[in-house]
Amino acid sequence: MKAKTRTIEAIVETWAPRVDRSVKVGKKEYAARWAKVQAAMRKKGYDLAYACGSELDRSDVAWLAGVFDPIIERYGVLVPAEGTPVVIAGSEGGHVIEECAGASGVDIALLREFQISDEDYRFAKFGTLEDVVGRLVKARAGKPVRIAVFSSAQFVPHDHVAQLSGRFGGDNVVFDTDLLRRIKYEKSATELAIIGAANAAADAAFLGMLAALEPGVRELDLAAVGDYIMKRLGAGRTGFPTIVSSGTRGRTVLGPATNKVVKKGEVVSMGVSPCLNGYHGIMRRTVKCGADWTFAERVFMETLEGLYHRVMKATAEAARKGRPSRSIDEAGKAYLEGTELRTKGGRMMTPREPYTFIHNTGCSECQEGFGAVTPFTEEPLGKNVALMIDVAFMGFDERKRLVFPIEYAVIEDSFWKRGKSVGVYNRLPLSAQEFVGGGLVDVPLARLNPYFRPL
């Protein structure tokens, strides 16, 4: 145990210089964001915009107002066509959000609509949503006030939309999620640098988990190592609960760690997503505990690595030549169409992928709402963006029967694109099997991810 502890502390010490905790988005950049959004609003005739947030949908309000830490209650932000946005929150969460709001310069208002439903706050001074809207947008005789809702209808409270519709008319309240999502898809140099630091923290945390992985350890103990290292390196929260799924739990695909004991010979998928100063990193790999791969397992894993190579090479080519981003998806699908592996029953079959190969990231791990590469994305990749390559195979079929030797295998990294150049943030190699239980505190130069490029 002492040896493991020393390894964990050595990892923190080794990786700390690569994680610049001081790089943050400042008030000047927030003001520039508001100006860009407000110009787009005026062009479309909107007088006000509304974005809502919670633990599950933090990205929009985080990007607009620097609110990275929702606590207890739902919250939101109102953006007038001109002037300073206002963050709206409940009494308890409002105390935390006040601190966040100071970093961006937004105003804040406490609303009764956001309070916890069955508690009484004797000394809180609440306003109402209608009060705040009335201060930001004055009703004009003969001219309707138009309001854009930036957040998905899945997340916005019905009563808020009803209040806005009741005051300004249903025809004047428009869901326009695309406006904000397209603007925040493009990343500033500061954002790309923060994401780079978050990915260094992800690599470090994953190395610690690999060092601690041995037969008899519990999934939650492995997750605790990763969480500890992430926080030691400045990550205040995570994009998802730290993933450790061993044995048959691989079928959960994104299963958070449990008290299950990892047995010798079990395949383990692990994943971390540290959030550093509001932006997310990633590291996910699949390894085997206490034993090497069998021949069939190795073929399965190497085939997945082949998919990663094909997708990253297609990404670099699309960036260099300005091709539609669907060409990346087409390259990955073509690789799969030409790939068959022997099943446990002796048949030849193509493994199924659970999701698209590339998605957007930023103030969430994957819930940015725009920027995923699919068969239908005709536009080229953005000019300056951060994305995640997430390739995976499910070893079971549509009837949940295990047909391949591994339940689930994944390789997920984050990469940047600036102009025509592309580079992976992460240093860990595609196969991390040799690092299991080895106590490495850094990635040997000879084993760096072949697509790793310093930003």
HELIX and SHEET records of a PDB file:
HELIX    1   1 LYS A    2  TRP A   15  1                                  14    
HELIX    2   2 ALA A   16  ARG A   18  5                                   3    
HELIX    3   3 LYS A   27  LYS A   43  1                                  17    
HELIX    4   4 SER A   59  ALA A   65  1                                   7    
HELIX    5   5 SER A   91  SER A  104  1                                  14    
HELIX    6   6 ARG A  112  PHE A  114  5                                   3    
HELIX    7   7 LEU A  129  LEU A  136  1                                   8    
HELIX    8   8 HIS A  158  PHE A  168  1                                  11    
HELIX    9   9 GLY A  170  ASN A  172  5                                   3    
HELIX   10  10 THR A  177  TYR A  185  1                                   9    
HELIX   11  11 ALA A  189  ALA A  212  1                                  24    
HELIX   12  12 GLU A  219  ARG A  232  1                                  14    
HELIX   13  13 GLY A  247  THR A  252  5                                   6    
HELIX   14  14 PHE A  295  LYS A  321  1                                  27    
HELIX   15  15 ARG A  326  GLU A  337  1                                  12    
HELIX   16  16 GLN A  433  PHE A  435  5                                   3    
HELIX   17  17 LEU A  445  ARG A  447  5                                   3    
SHEET    1   A 6 ASP A 107  LEU A 110  0                                        
SHEET    2   A 6 VAL A  86  ALA A  89  1                                        
SHEET    3   A 6 TYR A  75  PRO A  80 -1                                        
SHEET    4   A 6 LEU A  48  GLY A  53 -1                                        
SHEET    5   A 6 ILE A 147  VAL A 149  1                                        
SHEET    6   A 6 VAL A 173  PHE A 175  1                                        
SHEET    1   B 3 ARG A 237  THR A 238  0                                        
SHEET    2   B 3 PRO A 274  LEU A 276 -1                                        
SHEET    3   B 3 TYR A 279  HIS A 280 -1                                        
SHEET    1   C 3 ILE A 243  SER A 246  0                                        
SHEET    2   C 3 VAL A 267  VAL A 272 -1                                        
SHEET    3   C 3 MET A 283  LYS A 288 -1                                        
SHEET    1   D 2 LEU A 341  ARG A 342  0                                        
SHEET    2   D 2 MET A 348  MET A 349 -1                                        
SHEET    1   E 4 ILE A 358  ASN A 360  0                                        
SHEET    2   E 4 ASN A 384  MET A 394 -1                                        
SHEET    3   E 4 TYR A 408  ARG A 418 -1                                        
SHEET    4   E 4 SER A 421  VAL A 424 -1                                        
END                                                                             
